[in-house]
Amino acid sequence: MSSITYSERIKIETFCELGLSNIQMGVRLNRSPSTISYELSRCQPY
């Protein structure tokens, strides 16, 4: 897959606010939990 899109970043932010885990976010976005983890560490604060 390609890199994380802007709309996916917005969804990740929303999911963080809802308290979802990286695994749950990955399932909803069809991404690896490690991709979510990388994005969260790269773009603080979420």
PDB file with one MODEL, atoms N, CA, C and O in Angstrom:
MODEL        1
ATOM      1  N   MET A   1       0.826  -1.197   0.000  1.00  0.00           N
ATOM      2  CA  MET A   1       0.000   0.000   0.000  1.00  0.00           C
ATOM      3  C   MET A   1       0.862   1.249   0.000  1.00  0.00           C
ATOM      4  O   MET A   1       2.046   1.211   0.336  1.00  0.00           O
ATOM      5  N   SER A   2       0.249   2.341  -0.380  1.00  0.00           N
ATOM      6  CA  SER A   2       0.964   3.617  -0.395  1.00  0.00           C
ATOM      7  C   SER A   2       1.048   4.199   1.009  1.00  0.00           C
ATOM      8  O   SER A   2       0.589   3.602   1.982  1.00  0.00           O
ATOM      9  N   SER A   3       1.641   5.368   1.082  1.00  0.00           N
ATOM     10  CA  SER A   3       1.807   6.012   2.385  1.00  0.00           C
ATOM     11  C   SER A   3       0.452   6.430   2.970  1.00  0.00           C
ATOM     12  O   SER A   3      -0.568   6.453   2.280  1.00  0.00           O
ATOM     13  N   ILE A   4       0.481   6.752   4.236  1.00  0.00           N
ATOM     14  CA  ILE A   4      -0.727   7.195   4.944  1.00  0.00           C
ATOM     15  C   ILE A   4      -1.235   8.494   4.315  1.00  0.00           C
ATOM     16  O   ILE A   4      -0.461   9.421   4.075  1.00  0.00           O
ATOM     17  N   THR A   5      -2.524   8.549   4.056  1.00  0.00           N
ATOM     18  CA  THR A   5      -3.114   9.743   3.453  1.00  0.00           C
ATOM     19  C   THR A   5      -3.556  10.728   4.535  1.00  0.00           C
ATOM     20  O   THR A   5      -3.624  10.394   5.718  1.00  0.00           O
ATOM     21  N   TYR A   6      -3.850  11.931   4.101  1.00  0.00           N
ATOM     22  CA  TYR A   6      -4.327  12.954   5.033  1.00  0.00           C
ATOM     23  C   TYR A   6      -5.607  12.494   5.730  1.00  0.00           C
ATOM     24  O   TYR A   6      -5.751  12.660   6.941  1.00  0.00           O
ATOM     25  N   SER A   7      -6.531  11.919   4.968  1.00  0.00           N
ATOM     26  CA  SER A   7      -7.796  11.474   5.571  1.00  0.00           C
ATOM     27  C   SER A   7      -7.563  10.347   6.579  1.00  0.00           C
ATOM     28  O   SER A   7      -8.269  10.262   7.583  1.00  0.00           O
ATOM     29  N   GLU A   8      -6.584   9.488   6.320  1.00  0.00           N
ATOM     30  CA  GLU A   8      -6.257   8.444   7.287  1.00  0.00           C
ATOM     31  C   GLU A   8      -5.662   9.053   8.555  1.00  0.00           C
ATOM     32  O   GLU A   8      -5.928   8.570   9.656  1.00  0.00           O
ATOM     33  N   ARG A   9      -4.868  10.097   8.411  1.00  0.00           N
ATOM     34  CA  ARG A   9      -4.302  10.774   9.587  1.00  0.00           C
ATOM     35  C   ARG A   9      -5.409  11.372  10.451  1.00  0.00           C
ATOM     36  O   ARG A   9      -5.346  11.313  11.679  1.00  0.00           O
ATOM     37  N   ILE A  10      -6.414  11.942   9.811  1.00  0.00           N
ATOM     38  CA  ILE A  10      -7.560  12.492  10.545  1.00  0.00           C
ATOM     39  C   ILE A  10      -8.284  11.368  11.287  1.00  0.00           C
ATOM     40  O   ILE A  10      -8.676  11.530  12.443  1.00  0.00           O
ATOM     41  N   LYS A  11      -8.459  10.222  10.612  1.00  0.00           N
ATOM     42  CA  LYS A  11      -9.116   9.085  11.255  1.00  0.00           C
ATOM     43  C   LYS A  11      -8.289   8.573  12.430  1.00  0.00           C
ATOM     44  O   LYS A  11      -8.846   8.240  13.476  1.00  0.00           O
ATOM     45  N   ILE A  12      -6.962   8.507  12.271  1.00  0.00           N
ATOM     46  CA  ILE A  12      -6.095   8.069  13.367  1.00  0.00           C
ATOM     47  C   ILE A  12      -6.255   9.001  14.558  1.00  0.00           C
ATOM     48  O   ILE A  12      -6.335   8.545  15.699  1.00  0.00           O
ATOM     49  N   GLU A  13      -6.302  10.292  14.302  1.00  0.00           N
ATOM     50  CA  GLU A  13      -6.490  11.263  15.386  1.00  0.00           C
ATOM     51  C   GLU A  13      -7.810  11.006  16.108  1.00  0.00           C
ATOM     52  O   GLU A  13      -7.862  11.007  17.338  1.00  0.00           O
ATOM     53  N   THR A  14      -8.865  10.787  15.345  1.00  0.00           N
ATOM     54  CA  THR A  14     -10.181  10.513  15.926  1.00  0.00           C
ATOM     55  C   THR A  14     -10.165   9.216  16.722  1.00  0.00           C
ATOM     56  O   THR A  14     -10.700   9.150  17.829  1.00  0.00           O
ATOM     57  N   PHE A  15      -9.547   8.183  16.152  1.00  0.00           N
ATOM     58  CA  PHE A  15      -9.469   6.897  16.844  1.00  0.00           C
ATOM     59  C   PHE A  15      -8.702   7.024  18.154  1.00  0.00           C
ATOM     60  O   PHE A  15      -9.067   6.397  19.149  1.00  0.00           O
ATOM     61  N   CYS A  16      -7.641   7.829  18.165  1.00  0.00           N
ATOM     62  CA  CYS A  16      -6.876   8.057  19.401  1.00  0.00           C
ATOM     63  C   CYS A  16      -7.758   8.705  20.460  1.00  0.00           C
ATOM     64  O   CYS A  16      -7.726   8.323  21.630  1.00  0.00           O
ATOM     65  N   GLU A  17      -8.542   9.683  20.038  1.00  0.00           N
ATOM     66  CA  GLU A  17      -9.445  10.363  20.969  1.00  0.00           C
ATOM     67  C   GLU A  17     -10.478   9.398  21.538  1.00  0.00           C
ATOM     68  O   GLU A  17     -10.927   9.562  22.672  1.00  0.00           O
ATOM     69  N   LEU A  18     -10.854   8.387  20.749  1.00  0.00           N
ATOM     70  CA  LEU A  18     -11.823   7.385  21.194  1.00  0.00           C
ATOM     71  C   LEU A  18     -11.176   6.279  22.014  1.00  0.00           C
ATOM     72  O   LEU A  18     -11.870   5.442  22.590  1.00  0.00           O
ATOM     73  N   GLY A  19      -9.846   6.274  22.069  1.00  0.00           N
ATOM     74  CA  GLY A  19      -9.135   5.294  22.881  1.00  0.00           C
ATOM     75  C   GLY A  19      -8.886   3.956  22.213  1.00  0.00           C
ATOM     76  O   GLY A  19      -8.642   2.965  22.901  1.00  0.00           O
ATOM     77  N   LEU A  20      -8.943   3.902  20.882  1.00  0.00           N
ATOM     78  CA  LEU A  20      -8.699   2.651  20.178  1.00  0.00           C
ATOM     79  C   LEU A  20      -7.219   2.285  20.217  1.00  0.00           C
ATOM     80  O   LEU A  20      -6.352   3.157  20.261  1.00  0.00           O
ATOM     81  N   SER A  21      -6.948   0.989  20.199  1.00  0.00           N
ATOM     82  CA  SER A  21      -5.566   0.506  20.165  1.00  0.00           C
ATOM     83  C   SER A  21      -5.034   0.571  18.730  1.00  0.00           C
ATOM     84  O   SER A  21      -5.794   0.757  17.780  1.00  0.00           O
ATOM     85  N   ASN A  22      -3.724   0.415  18.592  1.00  0.00           N
ATOM     86  CA  ASN A  22      -3.114   0.399  17.258  1.00  0.00           C
ATOM     87  C   ASN A  22      -3.673  -0.742  16.415  1.00  0.00           C
ATOM     88  O   ASN A  22      -3.857  -0.596  15.206  1.00  0.00           O
ATOM     89  N   ILE A  23      -3.941  -1.871  17.052  1.00  0.00           N
ATOM     90  CA  ILE A  23      -4.505  -3.018  16.327  1.00  0.00           C
ATOM     91  C   ILE A  23      -5.897  -2.680  15.806  1.00  0.00           C
ATOM     92  O   ILE A  23      -6.210  -2.950  14.646  1.00  0.00           O
ATOM     93  N   GLN A  24      -6.730  -2.094  16.654  1.00  0.00           N
ATOM     94  CA  GLN A  24      -8.087  -1.727  16.238  1.00  0.00           C
ATOM     95  C   GLN A  24      -8.056  -0.691  15.115  1.00  0.00           C
ATOM     96  O   GLN A  24      -8.832  -0.776  14.163  1.00  0.00           O
ATOM     97  N   MET A  25      -7.157   0.286  15.232  1.00  0.00           N
ATOM     98  CA  MET A  25      -7.024   1.292  14.168  1.00  0.00           C
ATOM     99  C   MET A  25      -6.575   0.641  12.874  1.00  0.00           C
ATOM    100  O   MET A  25      -7.102   0.944  11.803  1.00  0.00           O
ATOM    101  N   GLY A  26      -5.600  -0.257  12.973  1.00  0.00           N
ATOM    102  CA  GLY A  26      -5.089  -0.941  11.788  1.00  0.00           C
ATOM    103  C   GLY A  26      -6.166  -1.725  11.064  1.00  0.00           C
ATOM    104  O   GLY A  26      -6.236  -1.710   9.835  1.00  0.00           O
ATOM    105  N   VAL A  27      -7.008  -2.414  11.833  1.00  0.00           N
ATOM    106  CA  VAL A  27      -8.102  -3.183  11.237  1.00  0.00           C
ATOM    107  C   VAL A  27      -9.058  -2.250  10.499  1.00  0.00           C
ATOM    108  O   VAL A  27      -9.458  -2.534   9.370  1.00  0.00           O
ATOM    109  N   ARG A  28      -9.420  -1.150  11.128  1.00  0.00           N
ATOM    110  CA  ARG A  28     -10.373  -0.213  10.522  1.00  0.00           C
ATOM    111  C   ARG A  28      -9.808   0.471   9.278  1.00  0.00           C
ATOM    112  O   ARG A  28     -10.552   0.803   8.355  1.00  0.00           O
ATOM    113  N   LEU A  29      -8.487   0.681   9.256  1.00  0.00           N
ATOM    114  CA  LEU A  29      -7.857   1.372   8.124  1.00  0.00           C
ATOM    115  C   LEU A  29      -7.197   0.413   7.133  1.00  0.00           C
ATOM    116  O   LEU A  29      -6.617   0.845   6.137  1.00  0.00           O
ATOM    117  N   ASN A  30      -7.288  -0.886   7.408  1.00  0.00           N
ATOM    118  CA  ASN A  30      -6.635  -1.891   6.574  1.00  0.00           C
ATOM    119  C   ASN A  30      -5.132  -1.632   6.477  1.00  0.00           C
ATOM    120  O   ASN A  30      -4.538  -1.684   5.400  1.00  0.00           O
ATOM    121  N   ARG A  31      -4.542  -1.354   7.634  1.00  0.00           N
ATOM    122  CA  ARG A  31      -3.106  -1.082   7.758  1.00  0.00           C
ATOM    123  C   ARG A  31      -2.530  -1.952   8.860  1.00  0.00           C
ATOM    124  O   ARG A  31      -3.252  -2.420   9.741  1.00  0.00           O
ATOM    125  N   SER A  32      -1.234  -2.163   8.801  1.00  0.00           N
ATOM    126  CA  SER A  32      -0.540  -2.906   9.846  1.00  0.00           C
ATOM    127  C   SER A  32      -0.511  -2.077  11.130  1.00  0.00           C
ATOM    128  O   SER A  32      -0.362  -0.857  11.074  1.00  0.00           O
ATOM    129  N   PRO A  33      -0.651  -2.729  12.287  1.00  0.00           N
ATOM    130  CA  PRO A  33      -0.521  -1.991  13.550  1.00  0.00           C
ATOM    131  C   PRO A  33       0.826  -1.274  13.668  1.00  0.00           C
ATOM    132  O   PRO A  33       0.912  -0.215  14.289  1.00  0.00           O
ATOM    133  N   SER A  34       1.875  -1.848  13.077  1.00  0.00           N
ATOM    134  CA  SER A  34       3.187  -1.190  13.131  1.00  0.00           C
ATOM    135  C   SER A  34       3.196   0.096  12.310  1.00  0.00           C
ATOM    136  O   SER A  34       3.903   1.044  12.653  1.00  0.00           O
ATOM    137  N   THR A  35       2.420   0.136  11.233  1.00  0.00           N
ATOM    138  CA  THR A  35       2.290   1.364  10.445  1.00  0.00           C
ATOM    139  C   THR A  35       1.615   2.444  11.279  1.00  0.00           C
ATOM    140  O   THR A  35       2.028   3.604  11.258  1.00  0.00           O
ATOM    141  N   ILE A  36       0.582   2.060  12.008  1.00  0.00           N
ATOM    142  CA  ILE A  36      -0.116   3.000  12.886  1.00  0.00           C
ATOM    143  C   ILE A  36       0.833   3.498  13.969  1.00  0.00           C
ATOM    144  O   ILE A  36       0.892   4.695  14.250  1.00  0.00           O
ATOM    145  N   SER A  37       1.570   2.579  14.571  1.00  0.00           N
ATOM    146  CA  SER A  37       2.528   2.938  15.617  1.00  0.00           C
ATOM    147  C   SER A  37       3.570   3.918  15.095  1.00  0.00           C
ATOM    148  O   SER A  37       3.899   4.900  15.760  1.00  0.00           O
ATOM    149  N   TYR A  38       4.083   3.646  13.904  1.00  0.00           N
ATOM    150  CA  TYR A  38       5.079   4.536  13.301  1.00  0.00           C
ATOM    151  C   TYR A  38       4.488   5.926  13.083  1.00  0.00           C
ATOM    152  O   TYR A  38       5.125   6.934  13.388  1.00  0.00           O
ATOM    153  N   GLU A  39       3.283   5.972  12.563  1.00  0.00           N
ATOM    154  CA  GLU A  39       2.639   7.259  12.295  1.00  0.00           C
ATOM    155  C   GLU A  39       2.416   8.032  13.589  1.00  0.00           C
ATOM    156  O   GLU A  39       2.621   9.246  13.626  1.00  0.00           O
ATOM    157  N   LEU A  40       2.002   7.351  14.640  1.00  0.00           N
ATOM    158  CA  LEU A  40       1.770   8.018  15.922  1.00  0.00           C
ATOM    159  C   LEU A  40       3.067   8.565  16.511  1.00  0.00           C
ATOM    160  O   LEU A  40       3.075   9.647  17.098  1.00  0.00           O
ATOM    161  N   SER A  41       4.152   7.830  16.359  1.00  0.00           N
ATOM    162  CA  SER A  41       5.429   8.300  16.908  1.00  0.00           C
ATOM    163  C   SER A  41       6.030   9.410  16.053  1.00  0.00           C
ATOM    164  O   SER A  41       6.759  10.263  16.557  1.00  0.00           O
ATOM    165  N   ARG A  42       5.724   9.395  14.767  1.00  0.00           N
ATOM    166  CA  ARG A  42       6.265  10.378  13.840  1.00  0.00           C
ATOM    167  C   ARG A  42       5.568  11.733  13.967  1.00  0.00           C
ATOM    168  O   ARG A  42       6.202  12.782  13.847  1.00  0.00           O
ATOM    169  N   CYS A  43       4.302  11.699  14.202  1.00  0.00           N
ATOM    170  CA  CYS A  43       3.482  12.919  14.159  1.00  0.00           C
ATOM    171  C   CYS A  43       2.853  13.206  15.512  1.00  0.00           C
ATOM    172  O   CYS A  43       1.633  13.125  15.652  1.00  0.00           O
ATOM    173  N   GLN A  44       3.638  13.529  16.480  1.00  0.00           N
ATOM    174  CA  GLN A  44       3.108  13.869  17.804  1.00  0.00           C
ATOM    175  C   GLN A  44       2.655  15.320  17.807  1.00  0.00           C
ATOM    176  O   GLN A  44       3.263  16.111  17.085  1.00  0.00           O
ATOM    177  N   PRO A  45       1.671  15.728  18.535  1.00  0.00           N
ATOM    178  CA  PRO A  45       0.817  14.869  19.353  1.00  0.00           C
ATOM    179  C   PRO A  45      -0.424  14.440  18.604  1.00  0.00           C
ATOM    180  O   PRO A  45      -0.964  15.197  17.797  1.00  0.00           O
ATOM    181  N   TYR A  46      -0.868  13.253  18.861  1.00  0.00           N
ATOM    182  CA  TYR A  46      -2.172  12.767  18.394  1.00  0.00           C
ATOM    183  C   TYR A  46      -3.051  12.693  19.603  1.00  0.00           C
ATOM    184  O   TYR A  46      -4.216  12.310  19.496  1.00  0.00           O
TER     185      TYR A  46
ENDMDL
END
